[in-house]
Amino acid sequence: MAPSIRNVAIITKIGSREAEAAANRVARLLNKNKVKIYSVLPLLIDGAIQVRQEELKGVKLDLVFAIGGDGTTLRAFRTIPGKAPLFSINSGGHRGILSEVSADSIDEAINIILAGKCFHDSRTRIQAYVNGKAFPPALNDILITRVSLTRTPLVSIKLMGDEIKQRMDGIVVSTSTGSTGHSFSIGGPVLHEGMNCLILSPIASVNRMPQLVIPVEDIVVESTYESHVIIDGQETFRVDADRPIKISRFSDDATFLRLQKKGMRQLIKLGFSKFEF
């Protein structure tokens, strides 16, 4: 057993029997190697220590298993403490763009991990602030969009010493990891996940503002009407009109545990595994 893997947590897609079965398989393999396991409720595993999601931040972990789809992985990264590495298993999910293996490969994957034949893959995260209040960090993207569907706000975007003002429905600020998410669905580029940059994708800009790829620097967004700030498509916060929304790099990068290096893993997961010209 790799000496660094002593305490692990398992988080699963809520309500997925397939993910729960995969979690129990992982737990049985780890138990044979005397690894202490924390299961995040509502997941129940025999012999594991049951914890609520918020309690996990007080636990020192060597590894976290996120079992489900990409939504489970995104939720897990907002739950786990500090820089604890995460291993994502696609079970009960859809494409599983963020995952390393499917449930069919659990046995082989656990053996490789316990043998220490793996590596860490760090990814940039971003975080929004309003009036000094920090929202949860985002691995994929932060969406700022209008609350009222009948009024198009004037949006100010301050970045790199300049200011852009446009009437638009909103804007997506995406990391390279999130380039296959919301940004991609509105025509954004797919970036290699290791690139250290951000994508700004305007939504229904009246003057057809282009999408921008910029260095990871602070961005301040203001809207003349009330806005929703949506973190990784999962958590929504309401912000009053004319309140600056600052978006900065989060202090801790997300750390994936990987078994092997891959090229454009995002394109493969999106179905572009064979190119024809």
Secondary structure, DSSP 8 states (H G I E B T S, - for coil): --TT-SEEEEEE-TT-HHHHHHHHHHHHHHHTTT-EEEEETT---TTSEEE-GGGGGGS--SEEEEEESHHHHHHHHTTS-TT--EEEEESS-SS-TT-SEEGGGHHHHHHHHHTT--EEEEE--EEEEETTEE---BSSEEEEEES-TT---EEEEEETTEEEEEE-SEEEEEESGGGGTHHHHTT-----TT--EEEEEEES-TT----EEEES--EEEEESS-EEEEETTTEEEEE-TT--EEEEE-SS-EEEEESS--SSHHHHHTT--S---
